[in-house]
Amino acid sequence: MTLTNKDTDNFPVPVNEQERLEDILAYDLDNTIGATGLDQVCTLARNLFGAPIACVCLIGRDQLTMLATSGTDITHIPRKDVFSNHTILGDEVFVIPDTLKDRVFAQNPFVTGPLAIRFYAAVPLHIHDGVQIGALCILDQTPRELSGNERVRLKALGEIANKELQRRQALVELKRQKQLWAHTAQMVKIGSWSYLPKTGFMEVCPYSYDIFEVDTGTKPTSTHILNHLRQHMDSALESALDRLVRAGDRLDHVTEFMTEAGRKRWFHFFGHAEWQNGEIVRVSGGVQDVTETRERDAEIRRLAYTDALTDLPNRAYFQHYLKEISAQSSSAARDLGLVLIDVDHLKEINHTFGVEAGDAVLCTFASRLKDQFGEGFGLSRYAGDEFALVLARGEGDWTIDASLERLKRIMNEAVKYRGQTLPVTVSVGIALPDCTTADLDQLLGNAALALDLAKKSGRNRSVQYEPGMRLRQIRSKQLLNDIRKGLARGEFEPHFQPIIDIRTNRISGFEALMRWHHPERGVLPPSIFEAGFEDPELSLLLGEAGIEGALRHMRSWQDSGIDFGSVAVNLSSFQLQSGRLAAEIEEKLRCWNLSADRLALEVTENVYIGWDASNVTDTIQALHALGVNISVDDFGTGYASLMSLNKFPIDRLKIDKSFVQDRNGGAVLQAIMILGSRLGMKVIAEGVEDENQLAAVYAMGCDQVQGYYYSKPMSAENVPTYIKAFNRKDTDCLNTSRVA
């Protein structure tokens, strides 16, 4: 039985992967599958550890092959699904006590599928020290720990399995050796020869005629062989033979050669000279057909350096390519530029249209890149959704602009897949050498940093590395670390800005805006810690702090009999994409005993479009069904269509302040207000700062406003005072709050 899975997750690869693959290619599977000794090891492992499944496996380039099993009839497994990928990274026992609690393995098909594997332990196996080719594994459907003594016993069993692997391979090798010695000349395809310079006499062994494929009907003579050599040898071989005969230089030359039968073969010519009294008296040597060896080496290289999906060179090749360039030229780091290209939203394509669609996108891009750039640019598939290119300086200048234009032209074309059009874009990171570039490894790191910034800047763009980026990255990481510490210390609290219904001149509610109460720098606005909202983990933590803080204060105000209306809290795209938000909000409202209509959630219009729009829509609809109000924040600055407004549950439109504060924005304001009114939505104008702006939006029919004209965001403690002052129209108090 062979199990397959269409997932495309990457798997770890040992640093000596090519050497490992060579050992596996050399291992004779046909003579080892079902080997009695290995079967006994598996049975012993099951009995010794009380596990339902035990196996001995080899891990090839693309799949795992079972050499022996006990408790299962599986014979092959795709390598991307194999636990043992991690086992062969080291020399020690590798254990997963509970696969469901391990983020790496929780979604593995052998965990979630019929086998329901919950426990895995294995020891790596090898024929040669340090080259792990497989593993002895025990598996169970029940989580468990492996004690120290059990680890020792499993490692001892592994040594037995190693000895059995080596014994079986030794038997196979012995059989091969016997066959080899029985047909030495034919198998190694070596023919010998000797030449006497003084007499010109040449002797050629019979096997040489077989190597050169001389017609069996032709009488073999040394003259015949020499004539054939002169006709087909290249200039390098001719020069090497001349130096051997005249100067005694050792001959060691491999070249492609045409046999008399018209076949191109690879021959290894070798020879040496014999001297007497300062003269060459004899030269002798041999010729060997090494075609199969070269083809085997080429196949090993292809397996190790070729991406199976796109047939492009892979990451290992690209890194090897850079090392070769560095070894050949000390100025490589000054003469080359590197480009990394990331296919935007490949994960979402896989989820939305299927893995085959994602594969089609990658293959299409690979083909386009190959057509445009060819192999001379070091073109490689660098990672799951990344490609790499090398740029050379042309006539003292870089061809970067032209290359980018070519990239944009070929990479932003839609991909056709089964009658569907997939509008896919790419992000590009570019690194050109400067005075600070030490080597190509550093240049590659610079390109990776530029690509990361391109993706964080919204994707579908190119970013060229600049020296200041590294420092900004360090500072950004420090900022994220400080934000994480601040969250742990409870330094993040929402401040509240009132939303005024200008038709009734009453407070309709507040917007909760996060502030950082920094112990050294004081109260900091969101612009200082904006990077936290762009980080997947911190965005969720900040969102949690914002919602929890708002609900806590709402409960306090309600207990004090203060009518605060509703409170709006901003949501990030990461919160909406988590799939848990609606249930979490429902639980929080229940815990704080607050009515859902007291809470409004604000999202930017861009979350309604893109690859995750369907997931976001489900969450928004679930929240709206609870009774939570939904607002579109900063409306007019994104890309949501009118169809989005009509399709999704939206209660309020918040017009971005840029339109309110722009003297020429009246027409847009008017259009948005009419649109919101016709769709039955409340329209809120943000950024109202003076009486003229207030009068303008009022005249256009705006429902509510928010801005410094009424108040800056205030601490939760000041909200009750503000509400009371507003309700009794206490001008002095209100003016104070405006500048607070």
N, C-alpha and C positions, 0 to 999 in steps of 0.2 A: 504493500500500500504506500502511496506517495501523497503527502499532504501539501497543499499549496495555499498561498494567501496573496491577495493582490495589493497588499500594502506596499509602500515604497520607502519605508523608514530606512535610514542608514544604519550600518552596524560597524563596530570598531574593527580595525585591521591591525595586526601586529606590524612592528616596524620592519621585521625581516620577512614580509609576506612573500616576496619573490623566492627566497631561499626555501620557505615553507612549501610553496607550490611545486618547486623542483623535487622535494622529497616525496610529495604526494604523487606527482607524475611518475616518479621512479618506482613507486610501490605497486606491486602487482595485485590489483583488487581481485581478479578472477581466481587467484590462488589463496586468497585470505578470507573472502566472505564465507561465513559458515564454519570457520576454523574451530575445531573441537575445543582447543585450549581456551580460546576467547569466550566461547559459549559457557564453559565451566566457570570462568571468571565472573561472568554476568550472573549465573545461577548462585554462585557463592556470595556475590554482592547483595543479591535480593535476600538471601537467607540471613546473612550477617547483619544487615541493617533493617530487616523487616519492611522493605520497600516493595511496592507492587511492580515496579519497572526498573530494569537496569540495562545498560547498553554500552557497547564500545563503538565509537564512531570516528570517521575521518572527516575533516572539514575542508572541502575543496573550495575553489574560487567562488562558485555560485550555489553550491548545495552541500548538505551533510549526507554522508553515506554510512549506513550502519554496517559494521563488520560482524557484529554479533549482538543479539538481543535476548532478553528474557522478560516476558510479560507484555510484549507488544509485537505487532507484525509490520510496523513502519520500517520502510527501507531507505527512503530519501526524504529530506526536508529542505526547502529553500533556505539558503544561508541567512537571509535577512531575518528569519524567524527563530534562529538558533540561539539558545541560552549559552551554548559553549563558545560562542564568539568571544565572550568575556573570560572564559576559563583559559583559553590559549594565550591570553595576554601576559600571563605570569607563570610561575613554577609551582605555586601553592594550591591547596584545595580552595575551590570557589563555592560559596554557599549562598542560596537565596532562601531564607527561612520561611518567608511568606510572600509569594509572588504578587498577590493582590495589594500588598502594602508597599510594593517597590514601584516607584514611578517609571522605571525603565521597562519593567516587564508586565505591569498590570494589564496592558492592552494587547499582550501577545496572544495570538490565536490559540496557542496551546494552554493558555490560562483561561481565556474566555470561551473556548470551544468545548467540544465533547469530552476531551481528555481531562479538562479542568485541573491542570497541574498547579499545585500550591507550594510544593517544596522541590528544590533542586540542589544537588551537591555533585561536584565533579572534580576530578584531578586530571591535569593535562598529560598527554601521552606523546612520546617522541621516539624516533629511531636514532637520531643524532642529538646530542646534548644541546639544549637551548633552542631547538627548532621544533615547536609544538605542532603536531599534525592532527591531533584529535583529542579525545577525552574518554575517560571512563565515568559514566554518569549513573546516579540513582535518582529516581523521581517518585513523588508521592502526591496523592490528591488531598493530603492533610498537612497543614503547616506544622513545622517542627524545627527544633534546633539540632545542631550537630556538635556533640561534646568534643573536648580536646582529644580524648582517647579514640573516639570515632573518627576524627580527622586523621589520626595516626594510622588507624586500620585501613581507612580508605586510601591513604597515600601508599601503604604497603601493597594493597591490591593493585594500585596503579603500577607499581614497580613490576609486579607479576605480569600484568598486561603488557608493559613495555618489553619485558623479556620475551613474551610470546610473540609480539609483533616482530621483534628483531630475529627471533628464531625462525619464524615463518619466512621472513624476507631472506634470511641466510640460506634456507633450503632452496628458495626460488633462485637466488644468485648462484648457488652451487650447480643447480640444474642448467642454468644459463652458461656457466663456465664450461661445463662438460660439452655442451653443444658448440660453444665457441671454439674450444680446442679441437673439436672434430672437424670444424669447417673454418679454420682460422683465416685463411687467405680470403675466402669468399665473404665472410662476415665483416671483417675489418676493412676489406677492400684496400689492401696495401700491396703494392708491387715494388720490388727492389730493383736496383740497377747499379752498375759500376762502369767506370770509364777510365781508360789509360791514356793520359795526354800525349805520351811519347809516340805511341803506335796508332792512336785514334780508335783502338778497339773498344767496343761498347757491348756489354752483356746485359740483357733484360730478362727478368724472370717471367715465366709463363703467365702469372696472374696479372701482369701489367697489361697484357693484351685484352684481358677481360675488362679491366678498368677503362681502357680507351675504346672499348666496344669495337674491336677490330672484327671484321666479317670473318665468320668461321671458315669460309671458303678461301680466305686469303692466307697464303703461307706467311706465318709470323717471322719477321726479321727485325733486327735492331734498326736497320736502315728505314724500314717502313714506319716504325715508331718515331724516329728522329724527323723524318719528313713531315709527319703529322704534327709533331711538336712545333716545328718551325712555321707551319702554316697557321696555327691557331694560338700560339702563345702571345701574350701582351708584352709591351715593351719593358714593363717592370720585371716580369719573369725572365725575359731575355737578358736584361742587365744583371739580374741576380745570378743566373747561371754562368754568365761570362766572368763575374767577380769570383765565383767559386772555382772555376777552372784556372783562371789566370793568377788570382791573388790568394786563393784559399779561404776566402770569406765564407762563413757558414751560410748555408741556404735554408731559409725558412719563409716560405711564401704561399699564401692562399689566394687563389684566383678562380674566376668563373671560366670554364673551358668547354669547348665544343668537342664531343666525342665523334668518332667516325660514323656512328649511327645517326648523327645530327641532333643529339640531345645536349642541352646545356646542363653541365654539372659543376659542382664546386670541388676543386682538387687542392690538396695540401702537398706542395713539393718541399722536400727537405733533403739536406745532404751535407757532407763535410769532406775535407781533404786530408790525405795522408802524405806526410813529408818524410823525405830521406835526404840527408846531406844538403839541406836547404832547398830541395826541389820537391815539387808536387809530383808524386809517382802514381797516385790513384785518387779519384774522387768517387764517392759512393753515396747512395741515399735511397730514397723511395718516393712514391707518390701514393696518396691515399684519397679515396673518394669520401669527402666529408659533407656531402649534400644533405643527408638525413640529419646530421648533427646540427648543421646551420638551420635547417627547417625547424628542428626541435627547439633550438635556442630562440628562433624567431617566434615560435608559438608560445614559449614561456614568457617572452618579453611582451607578446601581444596580450596574453592573459593578465599579466601583471600591470600593464600600462594602458589598457584599452577599456573604455566605458562600454559595458555590454548593451546599454539601451541606445545610445546615440552613435556608437562606433567611433567616437572621438577619443583622443588621448585623455587619460584621467588625471586626477590630482597628483598621484604618485609620479606620473610621467612629467607633469609640469614642474614639480619640484626637482626632479632629476635633470630636466632640461635647464633649469636655472643654475644648478650646480655645474653642469657641463659648460655653460656659457661663462660662468665665473672662473672656472679652471682654465679656459682657453684665453680669457682676456682679463687683465687686471683692471681695465677701465670700464668693464661691463656695467658697473653701478652708475657710471656717468654717461653712458651712451644709450641706455635702454629705458623705456618707460613701460609701466604695467597697467593693464586695464582689467577690472573685474566687473562682470555684467550679471545682475541678478534679475531673474524673471519675476515680476511683481505678482503677488497673490497666487502663487502656484498651489499652495495648500488649499486655498479656497476653491480653486478650479477643481482640484481632486475631490473635494467634498461635494461640490455642486454638480459637476458633470461626470464624475468618476475618475478613477486613477488612469484609465486608458486615455481620457481626454488630456490629462496632465502630461502623460508620456508623449502624446501627439504634439503638444506644444513644444516640449523639449526637443523632440526629433526635428520638428520644423525649424526651430531656431538654430539647432546645430547644423542643419543643412544650409541655411541661409548664411551663417557665419563661414562655413567651409567654402561655399561658392564665392564669397566676397574676399576672404582673407587667405584661404588655403593653409597649408601646413607650415609655411615658412614663418608664421607669426606665433608659433608655439601655442596654437589654439588648443584649448582643453576644456573638458567639463570638470570644473574645479570642485564643485560640491553638488548637492542635490538639485538646487535651482540656480547655480552659478556657473558662468563660463569665464575663462581667462584668456587674455591676449598679451603679446609682447609687442611693443612699438619700438622702432629703431629711428635714430636721428637721421634725417635725410638732408644731405648737403648743408650741414651745419644748423639745420632748423628741425623742429618737430612737425610731424604730419598729423598732429593730434586733432586739429580742426577738421581736416578732411576725413580722418578715421571716424570721428564722432558723427559727422554727417552721414557717412555710410552706415554706421550703426543705427542711427535714428530711422534712416530710410528702410532698412530691412527688418528692424526689430519691432517697430510700432505698427506694422501691417497686421491686420486681424488674421487669426488662424481659423481655417475651415475644418470642422470636425463633424462628420456624420450629419451634414445638413445644417449644422449650427455654426454661427459666427462667434468666435471667442475674442473679444476686444482686449488684447493683452499688451502690457507695457513693460518696460525694463528700467531698472535703476543702474547707474554706472558710477564706479569709483575709479579715479585716475590718479596715478602717481608718476611724476617726472622727477628725475634726480636733481638735487641741489647741493650746495656746499656741505650740508649736514648729512647727506646720505652716505652711510658707511659701506653698505653692501646690498645685494639684491634681496636678501631676507628682510632687511629694514624697508626697502622699497615696496616689497609685497605687503608688509604690515601697514605701510602708509596707504596703499591702495585699498586694503580692507577697511581701514578707518574712514576713508573717503566714501566708500560704498555704504558703510553703516550710517554715515551722516546723510547720504542721499535718500536712504530708506526712511530715516527718522524725519526727514524734511518733507515727507509726503509722497515719496516714490515718483516714478516717471520723470526722472531728472538725472543729470550727471553732475558730479562734484569732483573737482580737482583738489588733491591734497595740498595744503599750505602748512608751513612749519608751525604756525600758531595753533593748528588743530589738535596736536598732541597735548599741548598744555591745557587747552580747553577741555579735552577729554578727561584729563586728570582732575581738573577742577570740577567737571560735571560728576565724575564718580565720587569725589569727596562730598559734593552737594547732596547726591543721592544717599550717601551714607549718613550725612547729618540729618536729612529728612527722616530717614528710618529711625535714627536715635530719637529725634524729636517726637515722632509718633509714639514711640515706646514710652516716652516721658509725659505724654499727654499735652504737648505744647501747641497742638493744632486745635483751634476753636472757631466755630462760625461766628461772623459778625452779620448784622442784619440791616438791610436797606429797605425802607418802606416803598410800597407800590400804592399809588394814590389813584382812586377813582375820581377823575376830574369832572364827571357828570353829576356826582352826588357830593363831591368834596369830602370824601371819607377815605379812611385807610382800608384798602381791600386786602392787604397782606404784606408780607415781607419776602425778600430773597435772601437766603443764607449764603454768604460769601466767605470762603475759608480764609483765615488769617493765622500766621505763624507767630506765636508769642515766644520769640527767641530770647533766651536768658541774657544774651549780651547785646543784641542788635535791636531789641524792642519788637514792636508789632510790625510784621512784614506782610506785604500784599502778595497775591498769587503770582505776580510777574516774577518775583524772586525765586519761587520754588516751582515754576512752571514745568521744569524737567521731570518733577515727580509725577505729574499727570500723564506724561508720555511714557513712563515706565510701566509695563504690564502689572508688576507686583505692587509697586507703590501707589499706582492709580487706584487699585482696589482698596488699599488701606486708607488712602486719603478720602475716597468716596465713602467708606464705612464710617470714618471719623465725622465726615460732614453730615451724613444722614443721622447717625446716632446723636451727635451734638444738637442738631436741629430738633429732633423729637424730644430730647431731654428738656430743652428749654420750653418747647411748646407745652409739654406736660406741666411744667412749673408755672407758666403764665395762666394756663387754664385753671389750675388749682387755686390761683390767686384771683380768679374771676376777671381776668383781662381778656377782652375780645380783640385778638390779634388778627383775625381773619384766617388766611392760609399762609403757609410758608413754602416757598419754592426752593428746591435743592437741585444743583447741577449734577448731571450724570456724565460719566466718561464712556467712551465706546467700549472700553474693556469691561466695565460693569455690565453693560447691555449684552455683551457677547458671552458672558459667563454662563448664561442659561439658568442661573439660580436666583436672579435678582427679584423677580415677582414673588417667589415664595419667601425670600428673605424680608422683603418690605411688608408683606402680609403678617409675618411673624412679629416684626418689630412694632407694627401698629397695634397688634394684639397685646404685646408686652407692655407698651406704654399707654394702653387703653385710650387710643386716639382714633377719631373718625377719619376714614380715608380721604374724605373731601377737604380735610384740613391740610393735606399734603399735596403739593404740586411738584412735579419732576420736570426739569428742563433738559432738553437735548438739542444739540446743534443739528441743522438740517442735513448735514452730510451723512449722518448715521442712517438716513433712510435710503441711501443709494450705496452701490458697491457690492462686493461679493458676499458680505455678511448681512445684507439687508433683510433677508427672510428671517434669520435668527432674531434680529433686532425687532422686526415687526411682531413676531410672536410674543416677545417680552413686553413690548409697548401695549399690545392688545390685552394681555393678561393683567397688566397694571391698571389699565383703563377700566377693565371689568371689575376691579376691586373698588372703584370709585375715586381713584387717584386722578388728579388733573394733570394733563400733559401739555407742556409748552414747548414751542420751537424757539430756541434762543438765537440771537444774532441773525435773525432772518434777513435774507437779501445778500449775505456775504458768501453763501455756499453755492451748491449746484442742484438743490432739490427742484424737481419739476412741479408744475401745477398739479399734475396727476398724483404726485406724492401727497400733496395737501388734501386732495379729495379722497384719497384711498385710505390714509392712515388716521387713527383716532387722535385728533389734535383739538385741544380746547382753547389754546391761546397762542397768538403770534406775537413775539417780541421783536420789534423792529430795531435793527442794529443802530447804535448811537451815531455811526458815521453818516447816516441819512438824515438824522435829526439835526446834527450840527453843521451839515453842509448847506450853505445858502442856496445851492442849485439842486438840492435833493427834494424839492417840493413835489415834483411830478411823481417820483418814485414813491414817496410817502403816501400821497393820495391814492396811488394805484394799489399799494399794499393794504391800506385801510379799507378800500372798497372790496378788495378780494377777501380779506378776513371777514368783513361784515356779511358778504354774500354767502360765505361758507359757514356762517353761524359761529364764528370764533371771536373771542375778545382780542382786541389789539392793544398792545402795550408799547409805548414809545420809550426806549432807553436813552439815557444820556441827556435828559432835559436839565439845562443848567441856568437858564435865565427866563425872564417873563416873556420875551419875544418868542422863544422856542415853545414855551407853554401855550401861548396864544395861537401860534401857528398850528400845532397839532390839535388843539381844541377845535379850531375852525374847520379842520379837515375831518372831524368826526371821530377822533381817537377816543378810546374808552378810558384807558389808564396810562399813567406815566410813572417813570422811575428815574431818579437822577439827583445830582447835587443841589438842584433848586430846592428840593424838599429836605434832603439829608444825605450825608455820606454814610457808608456802612458804620453801624454802631455796635458796641458790645451788647450782649444779651441783657446785662444789668440795666442798660439805659433804655431798653425798649418800653417797659411799662411807663416810665416818665414821659417819653416821647408821645406815646399814645394818648395819655391824659392831656398833655399840653396841646396836642393837635385837636383833640375833641373840643377843648374849651378855647381854641384859637389863641393860645398863649404865645404871642409873637416873639417875645424875648427868649423864651425857652426854645422855640423852634429855630430861631436864628443861631442860638448857641449850638444846637445839634447839627446845623448845616456845616459848621466849620470844625466839628469834633474830629 
